[in-house]
Amino acid sequence: MARLVRWTALTAAAALLTAGCSGGSSDEDKDDGGRSSAGPSAAAPSGVPQALASQTLDWTRCKGTDDAPAPDGDWRCATLKAPLDWSDPDGETIDLALIRSKASGDDRIGSLLFNFGGPGGSGVSMMPSYADTVSSLHERYDLVSWDPRGVAASEGVRCRSDAAIEAAESVDSTPDTPAEEQAYLQDAADFGKGCEKAAGKLMEHVSTTDTARDMDLMRHVLGDTKLHYFGISYGTELGGVYAHLFPKHVGRVILDAVVDPAADTMGHAENQARGFQRALDDYLESTGQDPAQGSRKIVDLLERLDAEPLPTSSPGRKLTQTLALTGIVLPLYSESGWPALTSALEAAEEGDGSELLALADGYNERDPSGRYGTTTHSQRVISCLDDKQRPTVAETKKLLPEFEQVSPVFGAFLGWDTAGWCHDWPVAGQHETPEVSAPGAAPVLVVGNTGDPATPYEGAQRMADELGKDVGVVLTWKGEGHGAYGSGSDCVDSTVDAYLLKGTVPKDGTVCS
């Protein structure tokens, strides 16, 4: 199962809507002579070799992949070269895949760079499908996204085969016996070894800090003196790290569905246990159920599945406890998914696991032919390089009662995840929590949703506090789902638009109900 923390539903929903970039095309495919609209800006990143700082981007028509055709319209793709190792910028380089649609109007502000979360989500795949949501911004901004290093078309990492992924779905993610514990930890260690073999020396150079430095090179090559940025979920952490490293280059920055930068590994897991339980309680109340009783019913179902998985309509596959939990998680990311959750739970109670399995497959990026996406591979490689904490099984077991008290449904899984996610990882982590303080930066608009399951609302205020006085500005939406912008609140959308289009900073603490 993909780790819940730092994973945006936008990417999950678009898991099969992939459209890739490929280098080279005929001259008639070029939209602007192969050069970026403005050329490299004057504010070049310090320490960047001239060859990289002065590079121009060859924007050509995006290429389709085996999974999806090329995007329609004026989307163009390009490749940016960046140092493999930012501590040795004159050394080996890697290629980063970008996608762009130019501003549709004449009064262009600049580029608006998007990161949709993960870590591990493909911006190249996601950006075209998100364009309608940000259509009000497209007139004045070039919409730009990219696959961060280690992701998809940018030196993406695949740690195990599709067959091995499917086989691992039988591993119990909440082990109850010594044998199950051993299998759980062995699977985690095997995954890490597979990542090391696949990534090679890239394994040590895919951190959030590395990607933030890539962003500043990108800003310069795109021709922008300031970075205008829209980060969602994990993208908020990335945006905070960028602001810390380059406060003078911060332009108009939106952080939506905010990761708590003050939380460590255990803190993130407990935050998510609380957030998903809160969302589940809201869902249960919407169906007329008492949240405590409804949760107990779901726990009973999961316990039965732990003992005996349910049959499904997918040949040779059964609904395990872990797959069922994954299937419950996905529709909680958006209120529009709640009816599907009702139907899937009812079917499971009647002995058919097919609907919950289909939801789990959507989350895990599994298509009908049995192919899996690589988001979770990249996610693990990046997050385990970021995070230096490696909780032991003993530490996890000690805290399990606390996790289960926070969430009877999700607590055990998220507790065990702290021990298994980076177990026996071949590369050491870099920090306990990311540094996001950004004294002197322009105001950053931090958007929190009180019903957000994956990045609970409390993280928004903590991000604003960590960014610093006169930098972090909090906008609150009393809503449901992961993220606020484009989720049905005219108040949120108009406030964000006014900030990005006019530079109008709302009063700190503004609430949209």
C-alpha positions as CSV (number, residue, x, y, z in Angstrom):
1,M,0.0,0.0,0.0
2,A,1.2,3.5,-0.7
3,R,2.0,5.5,2.3
4,L,-0.8,7.9,3.2
5,V,1.3,10.8,4.4
6,R,2.2,13.4,1.8
7,W,0.1,11.9,-0.9
8,T,-2.4,14.1,-2.7
9,A,-5.6,12.7,-4.0
10,L,-5.3,14.8,-7.1
11,T,-2.5,12.5,-8.3
12,A,-4.3,9.4,-7.1
13,A,-7.4,10.3,-9.1
14,A,-5.3,10.9,-12.2
15,A,-3.1,7.9,-11.7
16,L,-4.0,6.5,-15.1
17,L,-4.2,9.8,-16.9
18,T,-0.5,9.8,-17.9
19,A,1.0,11.8,-20.7
20,G,4.7,11.9,-21.0
21,C,7.4,14.1,-22.5
22,S,10.0,12.9,-24.9
23,G,13.0,14.7,-26.3
24,G,13.3,15.7,-30.0
25,S,10.7,16.4,-32.6
26,S,10.5,17.8,-36.1
27,D,10.7,21.6,-36.6
28,E,7.0,22.0,-37.3
29,D,6.2,20.7,-33.8
30,K,7.9,23.7,-32.1
31,D,5.7,26.5,-30.9
32,D,8.2,29.2,-30.3
33,G,11.4,28.4,-32.1
34,G,12.5,26.1,-29.3
35,R,13.2,28.9,-26.8
36,S,11.5,29.8,-23.5
37,S,9.3,32.9,-23.7
38,A,11.5,35.2,-21.7
39,G,14.9,33.4,-21.6
40,P,17.0,33.1,-18.4
41,S,16.3,35.8,-15.9
42,A,18.9,38.2,-14.4
43,A,18.6,36.6,-10.9
44,A,20.7,33.5,-11.6
45,P,21.0,30.9,-8.9
46,S,24.3,31.3,-7.1
47,G,26.9,28.6,-7.7
48,V,25.3,27.3,-10.9
49,P,27.6,26.6,-13.8
50,Q,27.2,29.0,-16.7
51,A,26.3,26.2,-19.0
52,L,23.3,25.3,-16.9
53,A,22.3,28.8,-16.0
54,S,22.2,29.9,-19.7
55,Q,20.5,26.9,-21.1
56,T,17.4,27.4,-23.2
57,L,14.4,25.0,-23.2
58,D,13.5,23.2,-26.4
59,W,9.7,23.3,-26.1
60,T,8.2,20.6,-28.4
61,R,4.9,18.7,-28.6
62,C,4.5,16.3,-25.7
63,K,4.6,12.6,-26.7
64,G,2.1,10.0,-25.7
65,T,2.9,7.0,-23.7
66,D,1.7,3.4,-23.6
67,D,-0.8,4.5,-21.0
68,A,-2.3,7.7,-22.5
69,P,-2.1,9.9,-25.6
70,A,-0.3,13.2,-25.6
71,P,-2.4,16.1,-24.1
72,D,-4.5,18.2,-26.3
73,G,-4.1,21.9,-26.9
74,D,-1.0,23.9,-26.7
75,W,0.8,21.9,-24.1
76,R,4.5,21.6,-24.8
77,C,7.3,19.6,-23.1
78,A,10.9,20.3,-22.6
79,T,14.0,18.9,-20.7
80,L,15.9,20.9,-18.1
81,K,19.4,19.9,-17.2
82,A,20.3,20.1,-13.5
83,P,23.3,18.9,-11.4
84,L,23.0,15.4,-10.1
85,D,24.7,16.5,-6.9
86,W,24.1,20.1,-5.9
87,S,27.2,20.0,-3.7
88,D,29.2,19.4,-7.0
89,P,27.2,21.6,-9.5
90,D,30.0,21.2,-12.1
91,G,29.7,17.5,-12.1
92,E,27.3,15.0,-13.7
93,T,23.8,16.3,-14.7
94,I,20.4,14.7,-14.8
95,D,17.4,15.5,-17.0
96,L,14.1,16.9,-15.6
97,A,10.9,16.7,-17.6
98,L,8.8,19.9,-17.8
99,I,5.4,20.7,-19.3
100,R,3.9,24.1,-20.1
101,S,0.9,25.9,-21.6
102,K,1.5,29.6,-22.3
103,A,-0.6,32.3,-20.8
104,S,-3.7,32.8,-23.0
105,G,-3.9,36.6,-22.5
106,D,-1.7,39.5,-23.3
107,D,-1.2,40.7,-19.7
108,R,1.2,38.0,-18.7
109,I,2.6,37.9,-15.1
110,G,5.0,35.0,-15.6
111,S,5.2,31.3,-15.0
112,L,3.1,29.6,-12.3
113,L,4.9,26.4,-11.2
114,F,2.8,23.6,-9.7
115,N,3.7,20.6,-7.6
116,F,0.7,18.3,-6.9
117,G,2.1,16.3,-4.0
118,G,3.5,12.9,-3.2
119,P,6.4,13.0,-3.0
120,G,6.4,11.1,-6.2
121,G,3.5,12.6,-8.2
122,S,4.1,13.4,-11.8
123,G,3.4,17.0,-12.6
124,V,3.8,16.3,-16.3
125,S,0.9,13.9,-16.2
126,M,-1.2,15.9,-13.8
127,M,-0.9,19.4,-15.1
128,P,-3.1,19.2,-18.2
129,S,-6.0,17.5,-16.3
130,Y,-5.7,20.3,-13.6
131,A,-5.8,23.1,-16.1
132,D,-9.6,23.5,-16.0
133,T,-9.5,24.0,-12.2
134,V,-7.0,26.9,-12.6
135,S,-8.5,28.3,-15.8
136,S,-9.0,31.7,-14.1
137,L,-5.2,31.8,-13.7
138,H,-4.2,30.7,-17.2
139,E,-4.9,34.0,-18.9
140,R,-2.1,35.7,-17.1
141,Y,0.2,32.8,-16.2
142,D,2.1,30.2,-18.1
143,L,1.0,26.9,-16.4
144,V,4.1,24.9,-15.7
145,S,4.8,21.7,-13.9
146,W,7.5,19.0,-13.9
147,D,8.5,15.6,-12.8
148,P,10.8,16.1,-9.8
149,R,14.1,14.1,-9.8
150,G,13.5,10.4,-9.3
151,V,9.9,10.7,-10.6
152,A,8.4,9.3,-13.8
153,A,10.1,11.0,-16.8
154,S,12.8,12.6,-14.6
155,E,15.0,9.6,-13.9
156,G,12.0,7.8,-12.3
157,V,12.7,4.9,-10.0
158,R,11.0,1.5,-10.2
159,C,11.9,-0.6,-7.2
160,R,10.1,-3.9,-8.0
161,S,8.1,-5.6,-10.7
162,D,4.4,-5.6,-11.1
163,A,4.2,-9.3,-10.1
164,A,6.3,-8.6,-7.0
165,I,4.0,-5.6,-6.1
166,E,0.9,-7.8,-6.4
167,A,2.5,-10.6,-4.4
168,A,3.4,-8.1,-1.6
169,E,-0.3,-7.1,-1.2
170,S,-0.7,-10.3,0.8
171,V,1.8,-9.0,3.4
172,D,0.0,-8.0,6.6
173,S,0.6,-4.3,7.3
174,T,-0.6,-4.7,10.9
175,P,1.2,-7.9,11.9
176,D,-0.2,-9.9,14.8
177,T,2.4,-12.7,15.1
178,P,6.2,-12.9,15.1
179,A,6.0,-14.6,11.7
180,E,3.9,-11.7,10.3
181,E,6.3,-9.2,11.8
182,Q,9.2,-10.9,10.1
183,A,7.4,-11.0,6.8
184,Y,6.5,-7.3,7.1
185,L,10.0,-6.1,7.9
186,Q,11.6,-8.4,5.3
187,D,9.3,-7.0,2.6
188,A,10.3,-3.5,3.6
189,A,14.0,-4.3,3.5
190,D,13.6,-6.1,0.1
191,F,11.8,-3.0,-1.3
192,G,14.7,-0.8,-0.2
193,K,17.3,-3.1,-1.8
194,G,15.2,-2.9,-5.1
195,C,15.2,0.9,-4.9
196,E,19.0,1.0,-4.4
197,K,19.6,-1.3,-7.4
198,A,17.2,0.7,-9.6
199,A,18.3,4.2,-8.5
200,G,22.0,3.7,-8.1
201,K,23.8,7.0,-7.3
202,L,20.6,9.0,-7.8
203,M,19.4,7.4,-4.5
204,E,21.4,10.0,-2.5
205,H,20.3,13.0,-4.5
206,V,16.4,13.1,-4.6
207,S,15.8,15.0,-1.4
208,T,13.3,17.8,-1.1
209,T,16.2,20.2,-0.7
210,D,17.7,19.0,-4.0
211,T,14.3,19.5,-5.7
212,A,14.0,23.0,-4.2
213,R,17.3,23.9,-5.8
214,D,16.1,22.5,-9.1
215,M,13.1,24.8,-8.8
216,D,15.3,27.9,-8.5
217,L,17.3,26.9,-11.6
218,M,13.9,26.3,-13.3
219,R,12.7,29.7,-12.3
220,H,15.8,31.3,-13.8
221,V,15.8,29.4,-17.0
222,L,12.0,30.1,-17.5
223,G,12.9,33.8,-17.3
224,D,11.3,34.7,-14.0
225,T,13.0,36.9,-11.4
226,K,10.6,35.6,-8.7
227,L,9.1,32.2,-8.3
228,H,5.3,32.1,-8.5
229,Y,4.3,28.7,-7.1
230,F,1.2,26.6,-6.3
231,G,2.1,23.7,-4.0
232,I,-0.5,21.0,-2.9
233,S,0.0,18.5,-0.1
234,Y,3.7,17.4,-0.1
235,G,4.1,20.4,-2.5
236,T,3.6,22.6,0.5
237,E,6.6,21.2,2.3
238,L,8.6,21.6,-0.9
239,G,7.4,25.2,-1.2
240,G,8.4,25.9,2.4
241,V,11.8,24.5,1.9
242,Y,12.2,26.6,-1.2
243,A,11.2,29.8,0.7
244,H,13.8,29.0,3.4
245,L,16.6,28.5,0.8
246,F,15.6,31.4,-1.5
247,P,13.5,33.9,0.5
248,K,14.4,36.8,-1.8
249,H,13.2,34.9,-4.9
250,V,9.7,34.2,-3.4
251,G,7.0,35.7,-5.5
252,R,3.3,34.8,-5.1
253,V,3.2,31.4,-3.4
254,I,0.1,29.3,-2.5
255,L,0.4,26.3,-0.1
256,D,-2.8,24.3,-0.1
257,A,-3.4,21.1,2.0
258,V,-0.5,21.8,4.2
259,V,2.0,19.3,5.6
260,D,2.9,20.1,9.2
261,P,6.6,21.1,9.0
262,A,7.0,20.7,12.8
263,A,5.9,17.1,12.9
264,D,8.5,14.2,13.0
265,T,7.8,10.7,11.7
266,M,5.6,9.7,14.6
267,G,3.9,13.1,14.6
268,H,3.0,12.8,10.9
269,A,1.6,9.4,11.4
270,E,-0.5,10.5,14.4
271,N,-1.6,13.6,12.5
272,Q,-2.9,11.5,9.7
273,A,-4.6,9.0,12.0
274,R,-6.5,11.9,13.4
275,G,-7.2,13.4,10.0
276,F,-8.5,10.3,8.4
277,Q,-10.6,9.4,11.4
278,R,-12.0,12.9,11.5
279,A,-13.0,12.6,7.8
280,L,-14.4,9.1,8.4
281,D,-16.5,10.4,11.3
282,D,-17.8,13.2,9.1
283,Y,-18.7,10.7,6.4
284,L,-20.5,8.4,8.9
285,E,-22.5,11.3,10.3
286,S,-23.5,12.2,6.7
287,T,-25.1,8.8,6.4
288,G,-26.9,9.1,9.7
289,Q,-24.6,6.8,11.6
290,D,-23.1,7.4,15.0
291,P,-19.3,7.8,14.2
292,A,-18.2,5.6,17.1
293,Q,-20.6,2.8,16.2
294,G,-19.9,3.1,12.5
295,S,-16.2,2.9,13.1
296,R,-16.6,-0.1,15.3
297,K,-18.5,-1.8,12.4
298,I,-15.7,-1.0,10.0
299,V,-13.1,-2.3,12.5
300,D,-15.1,-5.6,12.8
301,L,-15.0,-5.9,9.0
302,L,-11.3,-5.3,8.9
303,E,-10.7,-7.9,11.6
304,R,-12.7,-10.5,9.7
305,L,-10.7,-9.7,6.6
306,D,-7.5,-10.2,8.6
307,A,-8.6,-13.7,9.3
308,E,-10.2,-14.5,6.0
309,P,-9.9,-12.2,2.9
310,L,-13.0,-11.8,0.8
311,P,-13.5,-13.1,-2.8
312,T,-13.6,-10.5,-5.6
313,S,-14.5,-10.4,-9.3
314,S,-10.8,-9.9,-10.1
315,P,-9.4,-13.4,-11.1
316,G,-7.1,-14.8,-8.5
317,R,-7.3,-11.8,-6.2
318,K,-8.9,-11.4,-2.8
319,L,-9.7,-8.4,-0.6
320,T,-7.2,-8.4,2.3
321,Q,-7.4,-6.2,5.3
322,T,-4.7,-3.9,3.9
323,L,-6.4,-3.6,0.6
324,A,-9.7,-2.9,2.3
325,L,-8.2,-0.1,4.4
326,T,-6.7,1.3,1.2
327,G,-10.1,1.2,-0.5
328,I,-11.6,3.1,2.4
329,V,-9.0,5.7,2.3
330,L,-9.3,6.8,-1.3
331,P,-12.9,8.1,-1.2
332,L,-12.2,10.1,2.0
333,Y,-10.0,12.4,0.0
334,S,-13.0,14.0,-1.5
335,E,-16.7,14.3,-0.4
336,S,-17.7,13.4,-3.9
337,G,-16.2,9.9,-3.2
338,W,-18.5,9.2,-0.2
339,P,-21.3,7.5,-2.2
340,A,-18.7,5.0,-3.6
341,L,-17.5,4.3,-0.1
342,T,-21.1,3.5,1.0
343,S,-21.6,1.1,-1.9
344,A,-18.2,-0.6,-1.4
345,L,-18.8,-1.1,2.4
346,E,-22.3,-2.5,1.8
347,A,-21.0,-4.9,-0.8
348,A,-18.2,-6.1,1.5
349,E,-20.6,-6.7,4.4
350,E,-22.5,-8.9,2.0
351,G,-19.4,-10.9,1.2
352,D,-18.1,-9.2,-2.1
353,G,-14.8,-7.4,-1.9
354,S,-14.8,-6.3,-5.5
355,E,-15.7,-2.6,-5.0
356,L,-13.2,-2.0,-2.2
357,L,-10.6,-3.7,-4.2
358,A,-11.3,-1.5,-7.2
359,L,-10.9,1.6,-4.9
360,A,-7.7,0.2,-3.6
361,D,-6.4,-0.3,-7.1
362,G,-7.2,3.3,-7.9
363,Y,-5.1,4.4,-5.0
364,N,-2.3,2.0,-5.8
365,E,-2.3,3.0,-9.5
366,R,-3.1,-0.5,-10.7
367,D,-4.7,-0.6,-14.2
368,P,-7.0,-3.5,-15.4
369,S,-4.1,-5.3,-17.0
370,G,-2.2,-5.5,-13.7
371,R,0.4,-2.8,-14.3
372,Y,1.2,-0.5,-11.4
373,G,2.4,3.1,-11.4
374,T,5.7,4.1,-9.8
375,T,4.5,6.9,-7.6
376,T,4.9,4.9,-4.4
377,H,8.4,3.9,-5.4
378,S,9.5,7.5,-5.9
379,Q,7.6,8.5,-2.8
380,R,9.6,6.1,-0.6
381,V,13.0,6.9,-2.1
382,I,12.4,10.7,-1.6
383,S,10.8,10.5,1.9
384,C,13.3,8.1,3.3
385,L,16.2,10.3,2.1
386,D,14.5,13.3,3.7
387,D,13.6,11.7,7.0
388,K,16.5,10.5,9.3
389,Q,14.2,8.8,11.9
390,R,13.9,5.1,11.8
391,P,11.5,4.0,14.6
392,T,12.0,0.4,15.8
393,V,9.3,-2.2,16.2
394,A,9.6,-1.9,19.9
395,E,9.1,1.9,19.7
396,T,6.1,1.4,17.4
397,K,4.5,-1.2,19.6
398,K,4.8,1.0,22.6
399,L,2.8,3.8,20.8
400,L,0.2,1.5,19.1
401,P,-2.4,2.0,21.9
402,E,-2.1,5.8,21.5
403,F,-2.5,5.5,17.7
404,E,-5.5,3.2,18.1
405,Q,-7.1,5.6,20.6
406,V,-6.7,8.5,18.1
407,S,-8.2,6.3,15.3
408,P,-9.7,2.9,15.8
409,V,-9.8,2.4,12.0
410,F,-6.5,3.8,10.8
411,G,-4.3,4.0,13.9
412,A,-2.8,0.5,13.8
413,F,-1.8,0.8,10.1
414,L,-0.3,4.2,10.5
415,G,1.5,3.2,13.6
416,W,3.1,0.1,12.0
417,D,4.0,2.2,9.0
418,T,6.4,4.2,11.0
419,A,8.5,1.0,11.6
420,G,8.2,-0.4,8.2
421,W,8.4,2.5,5.7
422,C,12.1,3.1,5.9
423,H,13.2,-0.1,7.7
424,D,16.8,-1.2,6.9
425,W,16.9,1.6,4.3
426,P,20.2,1.7,2.4
427,V,20.6,5.5,2.6
428,A,20.7,7.6,5.7
429,G,18.0,10.4,6.1
430,Q,18.8,14.1,6.3
431,H,16.7,15.7,9.0
432,E,14.0,15.1,11.6
433,T,11.8,18.0,10.4
434,P,12.3,20.3,7.4
435,E,13.5,23.8,7.8
436,V,11.0,26.3,6.3
437,S,11.7,29.6,8.1
438,A,11.8,32.3,5.5
439,P,12.6,35.7,7.1
440,G,12.4,38.5,4.5
441,A,10.3,36.5,2.1
442,A,7.1,38.0,0.5
443,P,3.8,36.9,2.0
444,V,3.0,33.2,1.5
445,L,-0.7,32.3,1.4
446,V,-1.2,29.1,3.5
447,V,-4.6,27.5,2.9
448,G,-6.0,25.0,5.4
449,N,-9.2,22.9,5.2
450,T,-10.8,21.8,8.5
451,G,-12.0,18.5,7.0
452,D,-8.7,17.5,5.3
453,P,-8.0,13.8,6.0
454,A,-4.4,13.6,4.7
455,T,-2.9,16.9,5.9
456,P,-5.0,17.9,8.9
457,Y,-5.9,21.5,9.3
458,E,-3.6,22.2,12.2
459,G,-0.6,21.9,9.9
460,A,-1.6,25.1,8.1
461,Q,-1.1,27.3,11.2
462,R,2.1,25.5,12.1
463,M,3.4,26.2,8.6
464,A,2.6,29.8,8.9
465,D,4.3,30.0,12.3
466,E,7.4,28.3,11.0
467,L,7.6,30.5,7.9
468,G,7.7,33.5,10.3
469,K,6.1,36.8,11.1
470,D,4.8,38.7,8.2
471,V,5.4,35.8,5.9
472,G,2.8,33.0,6.6
473,V,-0.8,34.2,6.0
474,V,-3.5,31.6,6.9
475,L,-6.7,31.2,4.9
476,T,-9.1,28.7,6.5
477,W,-11.9,26.8,4.7
478,K,-14.5,24.9,6.7
479,G,-14.9,22.1,4.2
480,E,-14.2,18.5,3.4
481,G,-11.6,16.7,1.3
482,H,-7.9,17.0,0.6
483,G,-7.2,20.6,-0.4
484,A,-9.4,23.7,-0.7
485,Y,-8.8,25.5,-4.0
486,G,-11.2,24.2,-6.7
487,S,-13.2,22.2,-4.2
488,G,-16.4,24.2,-4.4
489,S,-15.7,27.3,-2.3
490,D,-16.2,30.5,-4.2
491,C,-14.7,32.3,-1.2
492,V,-11.4,30.3,-1.3
493,D,-11.1,30.4,-5.1
494,S,-11.7,34.2,-5.3
495,T,-9.3,34.9,-2.4
496,V,-6.5,32.8,-4.0
497,D,-7.2,34.3,-7.4
498,A,-7.0,37.8,-6.1
499,Y,-3.7,37.0,-4.5
500,L,-2.2,35.4,-7.5
501,L,-3.6,37.8,-10.1
502,K,-3.6,41.1,-8.3
503,G,-1.2,40.5,-5.4
504,T,-3.9,41.1,-2.9
505,V,-2.9,39.5,0.4
506,P,-6.0,38.6,2.6
507,K,-6.1,39.3,6.3
508,D,-4.3,36.6,8.3
509,G,-6.9,34.3,9.8
510,T,-9.6,34.9,7.1
511,V,-12.2,32.1,7.2
512,C,-14.3,30.8,4.4
513,S,-17.3,28.7,5.6
